[in-house]
Amino acid sequence: VVTGVCWEVASAGKDDDNGYLFLVPGVALMLSALLPEDQRPVRVLAGFLAFAFVVLGGLFAARLVAMIAFVADGCVDTSPPADATPGAPCWYDALNGAITGIDMVLVLGFAAYIAAQLRDRTPSRALLERVHAVLGCGALVFSCLVVVERGSLLAFEDHRVLFRRPSFQSAAGLAVVLALAGIWALEPRLRAGLRGWLATHTTAVSVAAGISTLMGVRSSEDVVQGAIAGFRCVPFEALTADDLDPRVPRPHLRAHSRPAALGSVDLFVSHCWQDPAAARYAGLRALAEAFHRENRRWPTLWLDRACLDPLDAAEDLARLPVYLAGCRAIAVVRTPSFLQRLWCVVELF
């Protein structure tokens, strides 16, 4: 992000989009590094983006005013604005000004929307999703506008010369980067995959792997690789109270689980099997309903009975710290015996 900003400042007034090639992926990675539970960082980043959109809107407004004056004079001003294209027909400069106006309206609208979410104290998880939606839609629209603007040059320039021009090549690269960033921001599975990759390279996973090593499992690298291969989740809506009753055989339960990426599962369920299944299910359902009210979907869970491999239980249990670190939050179903069980205490600390 810093590289992109510095590049754009250094190339102010030049036809150079290379700074955005750093800036757009940088913002995407910043968002990927945030978890929905990081309330203050999420709100700070949202506020920063709203402020950045306002500043960008001001820059677009200044450019729009200059372009309107230039086109109104018949595109014959002796000192044309920086956005004017030398040798281009006047209709192209008018098109360029119209696109600048669209850019201005969009970024100021995005700023107002994010500011409204901050004013209404939108929960961090929902706020992060809405920021992704804003950036995703914006990136796709801006990608289309770049294609329209640069593609219009083909109407009056030789394509063989145009394609060799560095400014045209950087603009084409920007259109591709914006399109990819927009698709990534709007597709939760892609974001979960990137977040999972980042999760395997974070301090939390490294520390968890170290704890597993102390529990007698090979090396930290083997633990992490085994956890990546064995990490699973189960949707809450697939569970019933009987699934939490150890007296009731549930051989089908693992079939309801599915492989997941570290960092993509909503809740790690910590509970005590000795307590009544109905009480534990009621507590878990209350947590899931609170999650549903905030996110408009049911959570994905790491639940031992559904996600541990019965054929490799010893190895899977030793990976427990990594599985916990791979979930976005821990759901503690506190019942009378919870703090009397060693595994429950291990999961907490």
N, C-alpha and C positions, 0 to 999 in steps of 0.2 A: 504493500500500500504506500509506504514512504517513497519507494523508488518511483512508483507511478506518479505520485503528486509532484516530486522533484522534477521528473522528466517533463511533465506538463508545464510547470512554472518556467523551466529553462527554455521550452520551445514555444512560449506564448507568442501569438501572432504569426506562427508558422503553420503550414499545412502538414501536421505531424500528429498521428494518432497512436504512436508507439507507447506513450505513457499509459494509455488505457489498457494496453495489453498486459501490463503489470497490475494496474489498479483493480480491474474487474476480478481476476482470479484471487487477488489478495483479499478483497472483501468477502469472496466466497469462502476462503479458508478461515477467515476470522469468524464467520457465522458457524462454520463446521466445528470450530473449537469450543463453541458455547453449548452447554447443556440447558434444557428448559428449566432446570431447578436453580440455575445461576441467576437469581432474580436481579441483583444489582448490576452485574455485567450486561445482562440482556437489556435492561432499561437504559444503561449508559450508552451502549452501542446504538440502540434505537434513537436516543436523543442526538447522538453524534450524526447519524444518518439524516435525521430531519434537518439539523443545522446545515449539513453539507448540501442537501437538496435546495435549501433556501439560498445558499451562496451560489450554487450552480444556476439556480433560476435567475438570480440577479445578473450573472454573467451572460446568460442567454438573452435577457431583456436588453442589456446594453448592445449586444450584437444585433438583435432584432431592430432596434431603433436605428442603428447605423445602416443596416441593409435596406430598411424602408426608405430612408432619406436618399440612399444611393439609387434605388430603383425609381423613386419618384422623380429624380433628376435625369432619367433616361439612361442611367448607367454610364454617364460620361463624366463623372466627377474626376477631377485631376488627382485627388488623393482618395482612392477607393478604400473601403474598409478591408480589414484583414480577411474576411470571409469571401470577398469577391474573387472570382476566378478570372485571371487575365486572359483576354481573348475569347471569353465565353459570351454567348448571346445573352441579351437582357433577361429572356425568359428563364434561363438557368439560374441567374442570380435571384430572380423572384421566387423560384422554386426553393432555392437554398434558404431564403428568408422565411418562407412558409414553414419549412421543416424546423428552422430555429424556433419559430413561434410555437410549434407543436411540442418541441423539446421543453420549452419554458413552461407551458401549461402543465405538462406531465410531471415535471420534477416538483413544481410548486404544489400540485395536487397530491403527490406522494408525501411531501413534507407535511401538508395539512392533515392527511390521513394518519400518519404516524404520530403527529402531535396530539391528535384527538384520542388515539389509543393510550398514549401516556397520560393525558388529562383524565381519562376515565379509569385509570389504574387497572388496565387489562392485565390479567395474570401472566406471568412470564412465559409460560408454555404457549398460551394462545397468542401472546404478543410476538414471540419468535416465529410462529407459523405465519402470522400476518405480514411480518417483515419479509419473510421468504416469498410470500405471494406478491407483495409489492415489487420486490426486486426482480422476481422471475418475470412478471408481466412487463415491467419496464425494460428489462434486458431484451426480451423478444421484440417489443415495439421498436426500440432503438436500433436493433439489428436490421429490421425491415427498413427503417428510415435511412440507415447508412447505405443499404443496397439500392434504394431508390435514388438517393442523391448521387452516389458514385456511378451507378448504372446509367444515369441520364447523360453522363459525359460521352457515352458511346454514340449519342445522337449527332455529335459534331467533331469528335476526335477519332483519329485512326486507332483502332484497338491494339495494333501491334506496338505503337508508341505508348499508349495508355497503360498497357499491362506491364511495361518495363519501368514505369514511373514509381519510385519508392513510396510516394504518398498514396498512390492507388493500392499498392501491395499492403501497406500498413492498414488502410481502411478495409480491405478485404479480410485481412486477418482479424481486425476488430469485429467485423460482422459475424465471423465464425465464432470467436470467443464469446461474444454477447449471446449468440444463439445457444451455445453449449451451457453458458452460465444460467440462462433463462430456463432451459429444460431441467438442469440440475436443481434449481431453486424450487421448481414447481412439482418435482417428482420425489416424494418422500423416500422411496426405496433407494434412489441414488444417493440422497443425503445420508441415509442410514448406513449405506455401504462405505461412504467416505468417512463418516464418523467412526464406524467400526475400525477402519484402517488406522485412523488417528488414535483410537483407543488402545490399539495394540502397541503403540509407540509412546504412551504416556507414562508418567511416573507412577500413577496409581496401579497400572497393570504390572509394572516392573516390581513394585513393592509387594503386590499380591503374589507374584510368582516367587519372590524371595521367601515369603511366608510359607508357601507350598513346599519350597525346597527344604525349609527347616522341618516340615512335617514328614520328610523322608522320601520325597519324590525327585529322583534324578537331578536334572539341572533346570535353571530358570527358563532356558530356551526350549527345553522339552516340554515344560509345563505350559508355556504360552502356546506353542504349536499344538499341543494336545487340546488345550482349551478352545483354540480357534476351530479345530476340527469337530469338537464335541459339544459346542455351545448350542443350546436349543431354547425355544420358548413355546408357550402354549397360550392361546387366546382365552381371556377370562370367560367369555360366553360359552366355551366348551366344557366348563367345569360345573359339577354339582356337589352338594354336600357329601354325598357318598364317596366322591373322589378323595376326600380328606379323611375318610374313616379307614384306619389300617386293618380293621376286621373284615372289610368288604373287598374281595379281590377285584382289581380293576386292570386286567391285562391289556385292555384296549386303550388305556389312557395315554401311553407313550405314542400311540398312533396319531393322537390329536396334536402332538407337538411337532415342531418343524425346525430345521436348522436356522440359525440366526447369526448375525455378525456381532462381535463384541461392540458394545456401545449403542446397540439398536433396541434393546429390550427395555420396556418401561419400568417394570418393578421386579425386584428380587424378593420373593416371599419368604419371610423368616417366621416360623411358627413352631409350636411344640406338639408333637404327635400324641403325647400322653393325654392332652385335654380333649374334651368332646368335639367331635367333628362339626356338629351343628353350630357351636359357639365360634369355632375358628372360621367356618364358612361365612357366618353372619358378619364377623369383623372384616374379612377379606372383601365381602360384597359391599360393605359400607365404604371401604377405600376405593373400590372399583367404581362405585356410583359417583363418588366425589371427583374421580379422574374423568369420568364420562361427562359430568356437568361442565367441567372446565375445557375439555378437548373435543367433545362431541364424538367420541369413539370410545370403545372399551380398551383397556390396556392389554398389552402382551406381558406375560409373566414368566419368570423362571421359578418353577415349582419342582422341588426335588423328586416327587413321585412321578412326575410326567417327563422330566428332562434328564434325570440321571440314567445312565446306561446300566441296566441290570446285569449285563454280562461283563461289565468292567467297572463295577461299583467302587472298588477300592481306589483305582486311579482317578475316577470322576470325583470322588469325595475329596481327594487331595488337591484337586483343581478348584475347589470351592471358593477360595479367596479371589481367584481370577474371574470366576463366573460372577461373583458379587461385584467386582470392579467393572465388569462388562455391562452391568445394568445401570440405568439412569438414576434409579432411586431404590431404596430398600423399603418394603412394606412390612412393618412389624405388627404381627397379629398377636398382641399381648394377651395372654391368658394366665391363669393362676400359676401354672408350672413353668412359664416361659423362662424366667431368670434362674431356674434351678437346673436347667439343662446346659451342659458344656457346649454343645454345638451352637445353641442359640447365642450364648455369650461370645463364642468365636466369631459368629457372623456379625455381631454388633461391633466388636472391637478389633 
